[in-house]
Amino acid sequence: MARDYISDPEGPWRFVSDQVMGGVSTGRAERLEGAIHLSGRVSTENRGGFIQVRMDLAAPFPTQTSGLRLEVRGNGERYFVHLRTRGSVLPWQYYQAGFPTGPDWSEVRLPFASFAPSGLGLRRTPNPASVVSIGLVAFGRDHDADLFVRSVEAYAD
């Protein structure tokens, strides 16, 4: 379970913003200081409100996975992890868990039970064996994003 999806990604991390649906948020994602750095301006104008960096998984998490462990730092804003599963067919269907940031590196543990479904038709909690992508997201309110994530690992209790 010690695979780090930042240092040993299964595929490319790619930047996505609400501009794909007419929003006006701007930003970028890059590798910086051994981490993924997500930065930009999140705007809720024009029914928007997100920027994210996302990676599709080549294989789902092992069944015994309990959650995700991240090492993060940021500008004091709250950020989110979005998980998409095989059951997340529509763009607004995902599971979301939030986490705080501060100026110093800190460890965040997000058990799968803490992920809330967004959109109808999803299970109460995500099934680790059906997760197909991980997103690191600045979301839901007007703010400047400045998030560094240097580790994302699956863990089992």
C-alpha positions as a LaTeX table, in Angstrom:
\begin{tabular}{lrrr}
\hline
Residue & $x$ (\AA) & $y$ (\AA) & $z$ (\AA) \\
\hline
Met1 & 0.00 & 0.00 & 0.00 \\
Ala2 & 2.97 & 2.36 & 0.14 \\
Arg3 & 2.61 & 3.53 & $-3.46$ \\
Asp4 & 2.87 & 7.32 & $-3.61$ \\
Tyr5 & 0.72 & 8.65 & $-6.45$ \\
Ile6 & 2.71 & 11.90 & $-6.57$ \\
Ser7 & 6.28 & 10.58 & $-6.81$ \\
Asp8 & 5.30 & 7.41 & $-8.73$ \\
Pro9 & 2.19 & 8.34 & $-10.71$ \\
Glu10 & 0.32 & 5.72 & $-12.72$ \\
Gly11 & $-0.46$ & 8.30 & $-15.36$ \\
Pro12 & $-0.20$ & 12.02 & $-15.96$ \\
Trp13 & $-1.71$ & 14.51 & $-13.54$ \\
Arg14 & $-3.70$ & 16.96 & $-15.67$ \\
Phe15 & $-5.20$ & 20.35 & $-14.92$ \\
Val16 & $-8.96$ & 20.88 & $-15.34$ \\
Ser17 & $-11.02$ & 23.99 & $-14.58$ \\
Asp18 & $-14.66$ & 25.03 & $-14.70$ \\
Gln19 & $-13.90$ & 26.60 & $-18.09$ \\
Val20 & $-14.85$ & 23.21 & $-19.61$ \\
Met21 & $-18.45$ & 24.13 & $-18.70$ \\
Gly22 & $-18.39$ & 27.91 & $-19.18$ \\
Gly23 & $-16.86$ & 28.99 & $-15.85$ \\
Val24 & $-14.15$ & 31.61 & $-15.53$ \\
Ser25 & $-11.77$ & 30.16 & $-12.91$ \\
Thr26 & $-8.10$ & 30.24 & $-13.92$ \\
Gly27 & $-5.08$ & 28.36 & $-12.71$ \\
Arg28 & $-2.36$ & 25.86 & $-13.35$ \\
Ala29 & $-0.81$ & 22.72 & $-11.98$ \\
Glu30 & 2.89 & 21.96 & $-12.07$ \\
Arg31 & 5.51 & 19.85 & $-10.37$ \\
Leu32 & 7.41 & 22.08 & $-7.98$ \\
Glu33 & 9.66 & 21.29 & $-5.00$ \\
Gly34 & 8.87 & 17.55 & $-5.28$ \\
Ala35 & 5.13 & 18.21 & $-5.09$ \\
Ile36 & 2.11 & 18.90 & $-7.23$ \\
His37 & 1.37 & 22.63 & $-7.00$ \\
Leu38 & $-2.18$ & 23.75 & $-7.78$ \\
Ser39 & $-2.60$ & 27.51 & $-7.99$ \\
Gly40 & $-4.98$ & 30.03 & $-9.42$ \\
Arg41 & $-8.18$ & 31.96 & $-8.88$ \\
Val42 & $-11.45$ & 30.13 & $-8.21$ \\
Ser43 & $-14.51$ & 32.12 & $-9.28$ \\
Thr44 & $-18.15$ & 31.20 & $-8.89$ \\
Glu45 & $-19.11$ & 33.59 & $-11.70$ \\
Asn46 & $-20.97$ & 32.10 & $-14.64$ \\
Arg47 & $-21.97$ & 29.02 & $-12.58$ \\
Gly48 & $-18.36$ & 27.98 & $-12.13$ \\
Gly49 & $-16.25$ & 27.41 & $-9.06$ \\
Phe50 & $-13.35$ & 24.96 & $-9.35$ \\
Ile51 & $-9.84$ & 24.22 & $-10.49$ \\
Gln52 & $-8.29$ & 20.81 & $-10.04$ \\
Val53 & $-5.47$ & 18.50 & $-10.95$ \\
Arg54 & $-6.58$ & 14.94 & $-11.64$ \\
Met55 & $-5.04$ & 11.57 & $-12.40$ \\
Asp56 & $-6.75$ & 8.48 & $-13.79$ \\
Leu57 & $-5.71$ & 5.29 & $-12.00$ \\
Ala58 & $-4.37$ & 2.39 & $-14.06$ \\
Ala59 & $-5.85$ & 0.03 & $-11.45$ \\
Pro60 & $-8.23$ & 0.60 & $-8.52$ \\
Phe61 & $-7.08$ & 0.59 & $-4.93$ \\
Pro62 & $-6.82$ & $-2.79$ & $-3.20$ \\
Thr63 & $-10.09$ & $-3.87$ & $-1.56$ \\
Gln64 & $-8.61$ & $-3.56$ & 1.97 \\
Thr65 & $-7.80$ & 0.14 & 1.47 \\
Ser66 & $-9.30$ & 2.27 & 4.27 \\
Gly67 & $-8.53$ & 5.74 & 2.91 \\
Leu68 & $-5.94$ & 8.16 & 1.61 \\
Arg69 & $-3.02$ & 9.79 & 3.38 \\
Leu70 & $-1.74$ & 13.11 & 2.00 \\
Glu71 & 1.12 & 15.44 & 2.85 \\
Val72 & $-0.03$ & 18.99 & 2.17 \\
Arg73 & 0.67 & 22.65 & 2.71 \\
Gly74 & $-1.11$ & 25.70 & 1.44 \\
Asn75 & $-2.42$ & 29.18 & 2.03 \\
Gly76 & $-4.85$ & 28.36 & 4.84 \\
Glu77 & $-7.78$ & 27.56 & 2.55 \\
Arg78 & $-9.78$ & 24.35 & 2.66 \\
Tyr79 & $-9.17$ & 22.02 & $-0.29$ \\
Phe80 & $-10.75$ & 18.76 & $-1.39$ \\
Val81 & $-10.02$ & 15.34 & $-2.77$ \\
His82 & $-12.52$ & 14.14 & $-5.35$ \\
Leu83 & $-12.72$ & 10.45 & $-6.17$ \\
Arg84 & $-14.50$ & 9.15 & $-9.23$ \\
Thr85 & $-15.56$ & 5.52 & $-9.39$ \\
Arg86 & $-16.85$ & 3.25 & $-12.13$ \\
Gly87 & $-20.31$ & 4.35 & $-10.93$ \\
Ser88 & $-19.50$ & 8.06 & $-11.49$ \\
Val89 & $-20.89$ & 8.31 & $-15.00$ \\
Leu90 & $-21.95$ & 11.97 & $-15.07$ \\
Pro91 & $-19.45$ & 14.85 & $-14.61$ \\
Trp92 & $-21.08$ & 15.99 & $-11.34$ \\
Gln93 & $-20.92$ & 12.52 & $-9.76$ \\
Tyr94 & $-17.93$ & 12.08 & $-7.44$ \\
Tyr95 & $-17.04$ & 11.57 & $-3.79$ \\
Gln96 & $-15.60$ & 14.53 & $-1.89$ \\
Ala97 & $-13.62$ & 14.96 & 1.32 \\
Gly98 & $-12.13$ & 18.25 & 2.51 \\
Phe99 & $-8.95$ & 19.07 & 4.36 \\
Pro100 & $-7.37$ & 22.20 & 5.87 \\
Thr101 & $-3.98$ & 23.63 & 4.94 \\
Gly102 & $-1.43$ & 25.84 & 6.58 \\
Pro103 & 2.06 & 27.14 & 5.78 \\
Asp104 & 3.82 & 24.03 & 7.18 \\
Trp105 & 3.70 & 20.50 & 5.78 \\
Ser106 & 1.12 & 18.36 & 7.53 \\
Glu107 & $-0.30$ & 14.89 & 7.17 \\
Val108 & $-3.98$ & 14.49 & 6.38 \\
Arg109 & $-5.82$ & 11.17 & 6.64 \\
Leu110 & $-9.07$ & 10.86 & 4.75 \\
Pro111 & $-10.88$ & 7.59 & 5.51 \\
Phe112 & $-13.24$ & 6.52 & 2.72 \\
Ala113 & $-16.10$ & 6.88 & 5.23 \\
Ser114 & $-15.39$ & 10.67 & 5.26 \\
Phe115 & $-16.03$ & 11.01 & 1.51 \\
Ala116 & $-19.55$ & 12.28 & 0.76 \\
Pro117 & $-21.25$ & 11.46 & $-2.53$ \\
Ser118 & $-22.08$ & 14.30 & $-4.90$ \\
Gly119 & $-24.85$ & 13.57 & $-7.35$ \\
Leu120 & $-27.65$ & 11.07 & $-7.28$ \\
Gly121 & $-27.22$ & 7.34 & $-7.70$ \\
Leu122 & $-23.94$ & 6.92 & $-5.80$ \\
Arg123 & $-23.32$ & 4.63 & $-2.84$ \\
Arg124 & $-22.98$ & 6.21 & 0.60 \\
Thr125 & $-19.20$ & 5.69 & 0.59 \\
Pro126 & $-16.86$ & 4.88 & $-2.28$ \\
Asn127 & $-15.78$ & 1.30 & $-2.85$ \\
Pro128 & $-11.95$ & 1.40 & $-3.03$ \\
Ala129 & $-11.93$ & $-1.34$ & $-5.65$ \\
Ser130 & $-14.01$ & 0.84 & $-8.00$ \\
Val131 & $-12.06$ & 4.14 & $-7.75$ \\
Val132 & $-10.83$ & 5.21 & $-11.20$ \\
Ser133 & $-9.42$ & 8.72 & $-10.55$ \\
Ile134 & $-8.12$ & 11.08 & $-7.86$ \\
Gly135 & $-8.59$ & 14.85 & $-8.03$ \\
Leu136 & $-6.98$ & 17.54 & $-5.87$ \\
Val137 & $-9.47$ & 20.40 & $-5.96$ \\
Ala138 & $-9.95$ & 24.07 & $-5.05$ \\
Phe139 & $-13.72$ & 24.33 & $-5.04$ \\
Gly140 & $-16.97$ & 26.03 & $-4.25$ \\
Arg141 & $-16.21$ & 29.66 & $-3.33$ \\
Asp142 & $-14.32$ & 32.67 & $-4.64$ \\
His143 & $-10.72$ & 32.43 & $-3.46$ \\
Asp144 & $-7.06$ & 32.25 & $-4.44$ \\
Ala145 & $-5.74$ & 28.69 & $-4.53$ \\
Asp146 & $-2.20$ & 27.80 & $-3.52$ \\
Leu147 & $-1.93$ & 24.10 & $-2.66$ \\
Phe148 & 1.12 & 21.84 & $-2.54$ \\
Val149 & 0.67 & 18.07 & $-2.24$ \\
Arg150 & 3.86 & 16.05 & $-2.00$ \\
Ser151 & 2.35 & 12.67 & $-1.22$ \\
Val152 & $-0.91$ & 10.80 & $-1.85$ \\
Glu153 & $-0.95$ & 7.21 & $-0.59$ \\
Ala154 & $-3.63$ & 4.62 & 0.03 \\
Tyr155 & $-3.63$ & 3.16 & 3.54 \\
Ala156 & $-5.28$ & 0.26 & 5.33 \\
Asp157 & $-6.11$ & 0.17 & 9.04 \\
\hline
\end{tabular}
